[in-house]
């Protein structure tokens, strides 16, 4: 188990949902947390909560889809906290659009935030982690990164990209002492899907549950986190056996949900 108290973390997408819950969970473990998202006022409010837990917590407003802003946020975090020990890449958007209506511009915008918004931060922190032969990187994907659910083609593509990047990164970095965790939650009760009605079998889980699982995974150096475990593993198994069977399961269970 890795002791976390006193370490320095950077969390993207920290203004709400999984990112906010993870930042607070880390702060409760005594981790200094740099907070990155676009909404400065919300970040400062969260930073005050984390400081109240006895840690340092700079608010670093940035658009993760812009490489210069991502690199600047990492540089400012180093000035405020020191070397980054833990990186949690979580920022994302959720466009919902059938393939026949999906434009290249929508795919590019989704990839810019959901995929490159992870890659920019990894690239910025990795050289220092490699030189120290220590650190931990958490890449928040989705169960959509293992099995695509209509009508989310652009979102699914970005989450599959994260899953593939994470899989290779974990294998390459493990021998030099850097931990990598891929996180694959199902539906999470956040503002992004607040108006999406889903079946009971795919019930929304609280972001705090995902955050606690992320912190435990860092402590135990786990490679992957699936939430909820049983349903996620079953869907992955069906997909491995037959995509046609998995497709049927998605339709019969109504996993796509519906807008209210």
C-alpha positions, 0 to 999 in steps of 0.5 A, spaced: 500 500 500 502 506 498 502 512 503 498 518 500 499 523 506 503 529 504 504 527 496 502 532 491 496 530 486 493 534 480 486 533 478 483 535 472 475 536 471 475 538 478 469 542 478 464 537 479 462 530 479 468 525 479 473 530 479 470 534 485 469 528 489 476 525 488 479 531 489 476 531 496 477 524 497 485 525 496 484 531 501 481 527 506 487 522 506 492 528 507 494 529 499 495 536 497 491 537 491 491 542 485 485 543 481 484 544 474 477 546 470 474 551 466 470 554 472 474 559 476 469 560 481 467 553 483 474 551 483 476 556 488 470 554 492 472 547 492 480 549 494 477 552 500 474 546 502 480 542 501 484 547 505 479 546 510 482 539 511 489 541 512 492 541 505 494 545 500 490 546 494 491 551 488 485 553 483 488 552 476 483 554 471 484 552 464 481 549 458 484 542 458 483 541 450 488 547 449 495 544 450 498 550 452 493 551 458 494 544 460 502 545 460 501 552 464 497 548 469 502 543 470 507 548 471 503 552 476 502 546 480 509 545 480 510 552 483 505 551 488 506 544 490 512 541 488 513 535 484 506 532 482 506 525 485 499 523 482 495 525 476 488 524 475 485 525 468 478 526 469 475 532 465 470 530 459 464 532 455 458 528 453 455 529 447 449 525 445 448 524 437 446 518 432 452 517 427 448 519 422 448 526 425 455 526 427 459 531 424 467 531 424 467 537 428 463 534 433 468 528 434 474 533 434 471 537 439 470 531 443 477 528 442 480 534 444 477 534 451 476 527 452 482 524 449 487 529 448 485 533 455 488 527 458 494 526 453 497 533 454 497 532 462 500 525 462 506 528 457 507 534 462 508 530 468 511 524 465 518 526 464 519 528 472 516 522 474 520 518 469 526 521 472 524 520 479 522 513 478 515 514 482 508 516 481 501 514 479 497 516 473 489 515 473 486 515 467 478 516 467 475 512 461 468 509 462 464 502 460 463 506 454 471 505 453 470 497 453 463 496 450 460 502 445 452 504 447 448 508 442 447 513 440 454 516 443 459 514 437 463 520 438 464 519 446 465 512 445 471 513 440 474 518 445 473 513 451 476 507 447 482 511 445 483 513 453 482 505 454 487 503 449 492 509 451 492 507 458 493 499 456 500 501 453 502 506 458 501 501 464 505 496 461 511 501 459 511 504 465 510 499 470 518 496 470 520 503 472 516 504 478 510 508 475 503 506 477 497 507 472 490 505 473 484 505 468 477 507 471 471 504 467 465 506 471 458 505 468 453 511 469 455 516 474 450 521 477 453 527 475 450 533 471 452 531 464 447 526 465 442 529 469 436 529 464 438 522 462 433 516 464 436 509 465 434 502 467 435 500 474 440 495 471 444 501 469 442 505 475 447 511 476 452 511 482 454 517 486 461 520 484 463 519 491 463 511 490 468 512 484 472 517 487 473 512 493 475 506 488 480 511 485 483 513 492 483 505 494 486 503 487 492 508 488 494 506 494 494 498 492 497 500 485 491 497 482 491 496 474 483 497 473 477 499 476 470 497 474 464 500 477 459 497 478 463 490 478 458 485 476 454 488 471 461 491 467 464 484 467 458 481 464 458 486 459 465 485 457 464 478 457 458 478 452 462 483 448 468 478 448 464 472 446 460 475 441 458 482 439 452 481 436 450 477 443 452 484 447 448 488 442 442 484 443 443 485 451 444 493 450 438 493 446 434 488 451 436 492 457 435 499 454 442 501 456 442 507 452 437 510 456 432 516 454 432 523 455 427 526 459 
